Amino acid sequence: MIPPPWALNNHHFIFYNSIALEQKVLKEAISNWINLIFGINQHDKDAYNLFKPLTDEVNVNYKK
């Protein structure tokens, strides 16, 4: 894995991402994001889901 330009190395990247995941604002919003991308709000026309074509189960090919 090549870290992004702001990270010194892979460990630095993972460390700062783990800190970000523990922030209060993210903890409060992540369940809404998950519901939008993968859950009950995925088909809501008012939710403005930009990822729907990529995550909608009717567009996923399960064949190997």
MOHU-V762619 format. One record per backbone hydrogen bond with DSSP energy under -1.0 kcal/mol. NH is the residue of the N-H (numbers start at 1). CO is the residue of the C=O. Records with the same first field share a line. If there is no record, write none. Layout:
NH=CO / CO
This chain:
7=4
13=9
14=10
15=11
16=12
17=13
18=14
19=15
20=16
21=17
23=20
27=23
28=24
29=25
30=26
33=29
34=30
35=31
36=32
37=33
38=34
41=35
42=39
44=41
47=44
54=51
55=51
56=52
59=56
